[in-house]
Amino acid sequence: MTLSPPVLRLASASPRRRELLASIGIATEVAPVDIDETPHAGESADGYVLRLACDKALAGAAGSTLPTLGSDTAVVLDGAILGKPRDREHACEMLTALSGRWHEVMTAVAVTGPQGLLQACVTTRVAMRPIAAAEIAAYWVTGEPADKAGGYAIQGRAAILVERIEGSHSAVVGLPLYETAQLLQRQGLALWPDGVGAVS
C-alpha cells in the first residue's frame, strides 16, 4: 500500500513504527535523529522514555513544517531499564532474567505541531514463559534480539516466548496506536475521510 504525500515526519529509523503508522493510514517522511540515550542519574523509567521521545520529536522537527513524532521504548525489570543488548552474552543475560517472569514495557510518544509538544506514555505488562538456555541461544542466532530493547521482538519469533500481556500490544512493538492517534488528531491530522472522528 502506497501512502502519499507524507503528513507526518517520523523522527525514527524504526521500520516497526513506520509500519504501525502506515497501518492506520498515516504517510510518513522518515527523518532519523541521533541523540544521547544515556539515562540520567536517578531518572525513572517513564521519565526516561518521555524525555527521549520529546528530544527526538523536537530534533526531528527542525527544518520541517510537518508535525513530527518521536518515540522511545524501554523494557523494565524490577525498576531497571533493559536497553538493547551489547552483544550475545548481554542478550542471553537479559532473556534469562526475563524468563518465567512479568516485566513492563514502557513506550512514550511525543508529537510536535500547532498545539505545541504533546506527549503520552504507556505501560504494558508482559509475562514471559520459562525459556530454556538452548532456546535463548537459538533465538540469538536469528538476529532478532540484536537491536531490540530487552533483547526480544514480540512481533517476531519471540511471540512464542510471551505467555500473556496486559495492556497495549502495539506499544510493545514500538508505538501505542490508540494514544498516538489521539495526539495526532489533537495536532490536526485527519485519520478518517472527511474528518470523521476528529478530536475537537
C-alpha positions in Angstrom: 0.0 0.0 0.0 1.4 3.4 -1.1 0.8 6.3 1.2 1.5 9.8 -0.1 2.1 12.6 0.3 3.6 12.5 3.9 1.5 14.2 6.5 3.9 13.4 9.4 7.6 13.4 10.0 8.9 10.4 11.9 12.0 11.0 13.9 13.0 7.4 13.9 14.6 4.8 11.7 12.4 2.1 13.1 10.6 0.2 10.3 8.2 -1.1 13.0 7.0 2.4 13.9 6.7 3.3 10.2 4.6 0.2 9.6 2.4 0.8 12.6 1.7 4.4 11.4 1.0 3.1 7.8 -1.5 0.6 9.3 -3.7 3.5 10.4 -3.3 5.4 7.2 -0.5 7.8 8.2 2.0 8.5 5.5 5.4 9.5 7.0 8.6 11.3 6.0 11.3 9.4 7.8 13.9 11.7 9.4 16.0 9.7 12.0 17.8 11.7 14.7 20.9 11.0 16.7 20.6 11.9 20.4 22.3 10.8 23.6 20.2 8.0 25.1 22.1 7.6 28.3 19.8 7.6 31.3 20.2 10.4 33.8 21.2 9.5 37.4 18.1 8.7 39.4 15.8 9.0 36.4 12.7 6.9 36.4 12.0 4.6 33.5 8.9 6.5 32.4 10.7 9.8 32.8 13.5 8.4 30.7 11.3 7.3 27.7 9.3 10.5 27.8 12.5 12.6 27.8 13.9 10.7 24.8 10.6 10.8 22.9 10.4 14.6 23.4 14.0 15.1 22.5 13.6 13.0 19.3 10.4 14.9 18.2 12.0 18.3 18.8 15.2 17.4 17.0 13.3 15.8 14.1 11.1 18.8 13.7 14.0 21.1 12.7 13.5 22.5 9.2 10.1 20.9 8.6 6.6 22.3 8.6 5.1 18.8 9.2 4.0 17.6 12.7 6.9 15.4 14.0 6.6 12.3 16.0 9.3 10.9 18.4 9.0 7.7 20.4 11.1 5.6 22.7 10.6 2.1 24.2 12.2 0.6 27.3 11.9 -2.9 28.8 11.8 -2.6 32.6 12.5 -5.4 35.1 12.4 -4.7 38.8 12.7 -1.0 38.1 15.9 -1.4 35.9 15.9 -0.3 32.3 17.0 -3.1 29.9 18.3 -1.4 26.8 19.5 -3.0 23.5 22.0 -5.8 24.0 25.6 -5.0 23.6 26.4 -8.5 22.4 25.3 -12.1 22.5 26.3 -12.6 26.1 24.3 -9.5 27.2 21.3 -10.6 25.2 21.4 -14.0 26.9 21.7 -12.4 30.3 18.6 -10.2 29.7 16.4 -13.0 28.3 17.5 -15.3 31.2 16.4 -12.6 33.6 13.0 -12.2 31.8 12.4 -15.9 31.7 9.3 -17.1 33.6 8.6 -13.6 34.9 6.5 -10.5 34.4 8.1 -7.3 33.3 7.0 -3.9 32.0 7.4 -2.3 28.6 7.1 1.5 28.6 6.7 3.4 25.4 6.5 7.1 25.2 5.3 9.1 22.2 5.6 12.9 21.6 4.2 14.9 18.7 5.1 18.5 17.7 2.5 20.7 15.9 0.1 23.6 16.2 -0.7 22.6 19.8 2.9 22.6 20.9 4.6 19.4 22.1 2.1 16.8 23.1 3.2 13.6 24.8 1.9 10.3 26.3 3.5 7.3 28.0 2.0 3.8 28.0 3.0 0.9 30.2 2.2 -2.7 29.2 2.9 -5.7 31.5 4.4 -8.7 29.7 4.7 -12.3 31.1 7.4 -14.5 29.6 7.1 -18.2 29.8 10.2 -20.1 31.1 12.8 -20.1 28.4 15.5 -22.8 28.1 19.1 -21.7 27.6 19.1 -23.6 24.3 16.1 -21.6 23.1 17.8 -18.3 24.0 20.9 -19.3 22.2 18.9 -20.3 19.1 16.9 -17.1 19.3 20.1 -15.0 19.2 21.1 -16.8 16.0 18.0 -15.4 14.2 19.4 -11.9 14.6 16.2 -10.5 16.0 17.4 -9.7 19.5 20.4 -7.6 18.4 18.8 -4.2 18.1 15.7 -4.7 20.3 15.1 -3.3 23.8 15.2 -6.1 26.3 16.6 -8.4 23.6 13.3 -9.5 22.0 10.7 -8.6 19.4 7.2 -9.5 20.2 6.2 -9.1 16.6 8.7 -11.7 15.5 9.8 -15.1 16.8 9.7 -14.0 20.4 5.9 -14.1 20.1 6.1 -17.8 21.1 8.0 -16.8 24.3 5.3 -14.4 25.5 2.7 -16.1 27.6 0.5 -13.1 28.3 0.3 -9.3 28.1 -1.8 -6.8 30.0 -2.1 -3.5 28.0 -1.2 -2.3 24.5 0.3 -4.8 22.1 1.3 -2.1 19.6 3.1 -0.3 22.4 5.3 -3.3 22.9 6.0 -3.4 19.2 7.1 0.2 19.4 4.1 2.7 19.2 0.9 2.8 21.2 -1.6 3.4 18.4 -4.6 4.4 20.5 -2.7 7.2 22.3 -0.7 8.1 19.2 -4.0 8.6 17.2 -5.3 10.9 20.0 -2.2 13.0 19.8 -2.2 13.2 16.0 -5.8 14.3 16.0 -5.1 17.0 18.6 -2.4 18.3 16.2 -4.9 18.5 13.4 -4.2 15.3 11.4 -7.3 13.7 10.0 -7.4 9.9 10.5 -10.7 9.3 8.7 -12.1 10.6 5.4 -14.0 13.9 5.6 -12.8 14.5 9.1 -15.0 11.8 10.7 -13.9 11.1 14.3 -11.9 14.3 14.6 -11.0 15.4 18.1 -12.5 18.8 18.9 
